Amino acid sequence: MPTSRLNPYLAFDGTARAAMDFYSDVFGGRLAVDTYDAGADEGRVMHAVLETDAGYTIMASDVSTGRTSRWPVAR
């Protein structure tokens, strides 16, 4: 039987970088972070992905400034 994996995508309100750094410290692995480089969202995380040493993938981003999300957002 094939195995399945859960690869969560987490939404944050300006704290995605700190959260992903924390997860990287806890789980190890390779962290890649892309940020916005201009405008109201400058410095916020556009997309981050952590490939853990155990083979799991955790992804995250910050919700754009002034926008609401359809999903729960960690603050």
Backbone hydrogen bonds in HBPLUS format (Angstrom, degrees):
<---DONOR---> <-ACCEPTOR-->    atom                        ^
c    i                          cat <-CA-CA->   ^        H-A-AA   ^      H-
h    n   atom  resd res      DA  || num        DHA   H-A  angle D-A-AA Bond
n    s   type  num  typ     dist DA aas  dist angle  dist       angle   num
A0059-MET N   A0008-PRO O   2.92 MM  51  6.14 169.6  1.93 164.0 165.4     1
A0010-LEU N   A0059-MET O   2.77 MM  49  6.19 161.1  1.81 142.6 142.6     2
A0061-SER N   A0010-LEU O   3.04 MM  51  6.59 139.9  2.20 159.1 171.2     3
A0074-ALA N   A0011-ALA O   3.06 MM  63  6.41 163.9  2.09 154.4 149.4     4
A0012-PHE N   A0061-SER O   2.89 MM  49  6.18 150.2  1.98 151.9 160.1     5
A0063-VAL N   A0012-PHE O   2.75 MM  51  6.05 155.7  1.81 172.9 177.2     6
A0013-ASP N   A0074-ALA O   3.11 MM  61  6.38 140.2  2.27 171.1 171.8     7
A0019-ALA N   A0015-THR O   3.04 MM   4  6.25 162.2  2.07 155.2 160.7     8
A0020-MET N   A0016-ALA O   2.86 MM   4  6.03 165.6  1.88 156.7 160.2     9
A0021-ASP N   A0017-ARG O   2.91 MM   4  6.08 154.6  1.98 149.7 156.9    10
A0022-PHE N   A0018-ALA O   3.00 MM   4  6.19 153.9  2.07 143.2 150.2    11
A0023-TYR N   A0019-ALA O   2.89 MM   4  6.25 162.9  1.92 153.7 157.8    12
A0024-SER N   A0020-MET O   2.90 MM   4  6.01 150.6  1.99 142.1 150.4    13
A0025-ASP N   A0021-ASP O   2.96 MM   4  6.23 151.4  2.04 144.6 152.0    14
A0026-VAL N   A0022-PHE O   2.95 MM   4  6.25 154.4  2.01 152.4 159.8    15
A0027-PHE N   A0023-TYR O   2.81 MM   4  5.83 174.1  1.82 154.5 156.6    16
A0028-GLY N   A0024-SER O   2.74 MM   4  4.82 139.5  1.90 128.3 137.9    17
A0030-ARG N   A0051-GLU O   2.90 MM  21  5.26 150.4  1.99 146.8 147.8    18
A0051-GLU N   A0030-ARG O   2.94 MM  21  5.26 162.5  1.98 152.6 153.1    19
A0032-ALA N   A0049-VAL O   2.98 MM  17  5.45 160.5  2.02 152.2 158.5    20
A0049-VAL N   A0032-ALA O   2.93 MM  17  5.45 156.7  1.98 154.3 161.9    21
A0034-ASP N   A0047-HIS O   2.82 MM  13  5.32 165.4  1.84 163.2 168.1    22
A0046-MET N   A0034-ASP O   2.77 MM  12  5.55 149.7  1.86 139.4 149.2    23
A0047-HIS N   A0034-ASP O   3.26 MM  13  5.32 161.5  2.30 138.7 141.0    24
A0036-TYR N   A0044-ARG O   3.01 MM   8  5.81 154.5  2.08 159.7 167.9    25
A0043-GLY N   A0036-TYR O   2.89 MM   7  5.51 171.9  1.89 146.5 143.8    26
A0042-GLU N   A0039-GLY O   3.17 MM   3  5.46 165.3  2.20 115.4 116.5    27
A0044-ARG N   A0041-ASP O   2.86 MM   3  5.40 161.6  1.89 140.3 145.5    28
A0062-ASP N   A0045-VAL O   2.90 MM  17  5.20 176.4  1.90 144.7 143.5    29
A0048-ALA N   A0060-ALA O   2.82 MM  12  5.15 137.4  2.00 157.4 159.6    30
A0060-ALA N   A0048-ALA O   2.97 MM  12  5.15 149.3  2.07 137.7 141.5    31
A0050-LEU N   A0058-ILE O   2.78 MM   8  5.15 160.2  1.81 155.2 162.0    32
A0058-ILE N   A0050-LEU O   2.97 MM   8  5.15 155.8  2.03 142.2 150.1    33
A0052-THR N   A0056-TYR O   2.79 MM   4  5.22 161.3  1.83 159.8 163.0    34
A0055-GLY N   A0052-THR O   2.99 MM   3  5.24 161.6  2.03 108.8 114.3    35
A0067-ARG N   A0064-SER O   3.12 MM   3  5.56 156.6  2.18 137.3 135.8    36
